């Protein structure tokens, strides 16, 4: 897991043609870089087709359309949220998989929203023009919020498209993204969890790897499969060694442009705290799951997510604790500051570092309280989330659109209501487990003598209090939610629901913490904008902004790597899958589904299964299509290796790699294991057969 | 897990005949209580026989002799340390079990020491007389240490017996315990881990339960099985429902006599910190174990121990967070203070509460640094422990006996050397894992800017530094250890071993932290002694002191309990074992060993397997014999239920129960499953057959 990244860091600030770095904006693609490094000319039509074939999952993750009849492919682990929600004690789709033989058999997801990016508009000037010069941070934040809400609402009303203003370069730019919104999404095919995540958490972030981490959905409109112009042609041969490939997806978050002080805060405070929470949660859910298979089913998605985050963040922290990485960051920042110092017009950028440092200090001082009270870490449960949404919706909706908390703006109303009125199952036993633990954790963090903690616990033990709250609340009843949401503040107060009243008790301080976070965030946005402007002047190019769960283009070659003297080839095959199973004596999580044992002889053992490339990705890219120069689907991203984890802070292609499922493996398994010939045919032809 | 303990708390301070509470000293047994409550007269001969049949494990835990030929029974989980150390990649005794058919086949433990308590002498007056009146805490501590060392050394030289002065009632009394020491201990029988810990961590601290948590050793002297006068006769019928039973063992630690301020410190600081460490460690070891079976084997004992501690401490913290428990504690303390206030001669006891509060504050302020640097939590690895022992032995051994750190006193020399020169396997890969993690954790706790942390890491990442230290050190070589230990400070310095030099780097601050802990400990000892004296005056009886890993007598009835309206019977049987296996579909940890599947029909399904009683026990009691009025072995303690976890702070027989393996189950499985008829015969007759 040694991570050398001097090379990556230099590239981060220069963008020479030396590495396949970058999560590029579709409206600012790396045309020159691709031409010079890979002799590839990006055309507008190629870009538009890829953009409109790419899909964002509201639940987190990416995907792409792969047939004209609305077939949508993503990862099994991206689909886990949807599979978990439609499962029951009797039908465990997340564990056992699913195949619809007909349209009628496809299973409608309960609350899944997917988005397709239709257009991007740079609205930086308009947003910034709304901020009065010399406005105090609070006023500036309010003005910016109003401007953003106005742009979004105007766009929604004019186009009918979901309209989000996204912040790029930590405040350096504001782009309006317009999305086609789909909410009728149905599950077509999911493999068994055993093969989707063969090797489980043990092999997560590892390579070599053997996972059929895919899931197929179909998107509907007006009760019919949607008819699409833009979708990716499936390549039967798939990616080849050394081939240039592209990744179009939604990397969730990176921290590459943060200042050294901000990174230190991640290293010394943010990551240790979060890892403490995650490991605690992993132990809690893991042990509860071990009690019986129904517990395991109920907690499965949360446990997987927790383990994944824990492993990712452990890797990131290891990166930040590596003096090589932090040393390179410090040197690069010193160099940039020296360049700024030489230019009088960059004075604001120089001063910006101190402003960021001060804001970071203020934020760090309240970070734990913020995470527990406003972030909800003190109340981990779906029920509390719903209770608070009901409380706040009642308070926010009567306000003018631009004055509301962002999640209650008019432009986000449809998505908010889809989530709030979801009929997803909520399990009181699991809620009791997590809420008790969260209250215990909060008490440990804030202290038993904290007045708010004492009010929250109301003289009871965490477990007794959690039981009382969850027994008394009605928020698990969707009709109750609708009644309160529509009834407004009066109905909410009259319900006298204990969980909503708890949310109310906490709301004063939670909002105060959020206000500080917003003001300090505004200071940071302005400061980072100043640095971005000066940096662009010095460099002569903007490069790409940090990831923000917006559509990005990455590229890279299919290529192995060498670590600790060992050469890791870029491929695995079905043959090596069975070898690995034997080597691990089929012990979970290295056991195969019965069907995979049974159909083994029918599978071409030479079929490429998983492969790696140098494409620059991160969490959120899961499910991103990998396409070749012709724009054909040759694979699907599902992971990065351990060595890629510090990519949050800096890219390096020395050992870091993106990990994908090969398109040929998908076709082969559909045909030979699952007998899903109709579906395989749809992938090959781009049209659904009858 | 609801825990009501008003009843228990009242008892704690009155010792009426209302409950089976108490971990009684063998030299102050509860004669009156047993006569009044259970119509049982404790005779001196009965007591002596039980005392001298009881065995303490140096590695932690209890046991008892069960034949005149040195057969020693304890729990599989107490034996885990010994089983782990004699196992290898080829032979996994901890997982697969073991049976010696002949004496020659018995496996000698690598570094196991067991002790039998031969005599107890109250030396309180002598120790306290050595402390000058009005001595400052540091001087008082030094004088006390000297007095204790002198008493121990004198006793060792006079009797040849291991001689330990133990502190009771938090400083209220000092007793000299003399032990017969055995270091040639051989493994005779261990069941498979699957049946020893059926249900694994999931069912740990639960009841109903189905564990054959036993292990048989034989103790040797001069190469021959030891011939014993005192051993427990094995009862073939075992414990019956409602029967009065006794437990003779070594409860490790309780906190029942702590002041409210001390309990608050546990609740608010000590337990949350320790749980953070434990959960982190559980995630680390669990995930590493999942990578392959050899990893799992290497980490097994540590992982089990970590899970066990985590579950126990979660339960204790839940107890302290229950306002009912803390409220009762506060009321009891207030009542006692009021009684003291009414007696002028108890003025010192009243003042003692403030002294304890001040000392607790001082200790809490340095607790994390102390735990990481002096406690070794920042360097978790066997290698570091050895390195520091070598460093400190060289510094301490030239000093007068009474001036040394306690672990280097003459009376403890033999035990220290047994551990230091143990040929137990140390795995560099596991050491790298835990040392890297510990350095990372310490960095998060103390901060990257801490000067000592920076010196410890020496400009490297935790992983790189750990790798460098473990590659460079020679402490895994026993001959190297001997050479340095015998060579003294000069040899240690000349070796220039990186891990020893790290221990040296840390030693200044570690010793300073320890000095503060010792001084504040002395203040607490004197203050608690004052409270104990006044309490005895007020009460008219001393009761029993908190557990300190010294031999104690507990008693209780075999009895079920009622929780949440459900009645839990006091028994399980082999029949319910197989039912539970079927119910859980044989999924690990609910799978049975192949032999148990094969021999199922030969086992009498009605054989009682595990049972519960109201005896007052805690961790350290594992392996304690359960005997009947006649002093016969009717079972063996291996656990308490979840409801017993807050017994650390207060006993209650409402739902809390001790959990034991029934003697009949042990005999039945030896005969019917393992074909160990000779061994079963030895248990029944008390003599080894030919």
Boltz contact constraints between the chains, C-beta under 6 A:
constraints:
  - contact:
      token1: [A, 202]
      token2: [B, 290]
      max_distance: 6.0
  - contact:
      token1: [A, 202]
      token2: [B, 291]
      max_distance: 6.0
  - contact:
      token1: [A, 268]
      token2: [B, 447]
      max_distance: 6.0
  - contact:
      token1: [A, 268]
      token2: [B, 448]
      max_distance: 6.0
  - contact:
      token1: [A, 272]
      token2: [B, 444]
      max_distance: 6.0
  - contact:
      token1: [A, 276]
      token2: [B, 276]
      max_distance: 6.0
  - contact:
      token1: [A, 279]
      token2: [B, 279]
      max_distance: 6.0
  - contact:
      token1: [A, 279]
      token2: [B, 280]
      max_distance: 6.0
  - contact:
      token1: [A, 279]
      token2: [B, 283]
      max_distance: 6.0
  - contact:
      token1: [A, 280]
      token2: [B, 279]
      max_distance: 6.0
  - contact:
      token1: [A, 282]
      token2: [B, 283]
      max_distance: 6.0
  - contact:
      token1: [A, 283]
      token2: [B, 279]
      max_distance: 6.0
  - contact:
      token1: [A, 283]
      token2: [B, 282]
      max_distance: 6.0
  - contact:
      token1: [A, 290]
      token2: [B, 202]
      max_distance: 6.0
  - contact:
      token1: [A, 291]
      token2: [B, 202]
      max_distance: 6.0
  - contact:
      token1: [A, 321]
      token2: [B, 461]
      max_distance: 6.0
  - contact:
      token1: [A, 321]
      token2: [B, 462]
      max_distance: 6.0
  - contact:
      token1: [A, 322]
      token2: [B, 461]
      max_distance: 6.0
  - contact:
      token1: [A, 323]
      token2: [B, 459]
      max_distance: 6.0
  - contact:
      token1: [A, 444]
      token2: [B, 272]
      max_distance: 6.0
  - contact:
      token1: [A, 447]
      token2: [B, 268]
      max_distance: 6.0
  - contact:
      token1: [A, 448]
      token2: [B, 268]
      max_distance: 6.0
  - contact:
      token1: [A, 459]
      token2: [B, 323]
      max_distance: 6.0
  - contact:
      token1: [A, 461]
      token2: [B, 321]
      max_distance: 6.0
  - contact:
      token1: [A, 461]
      token2: [B, 322]
      max_distance: 6.0
  - contact:
      token1: [A, 462]
      token2: [B, 321]
      max_distance: 6.0
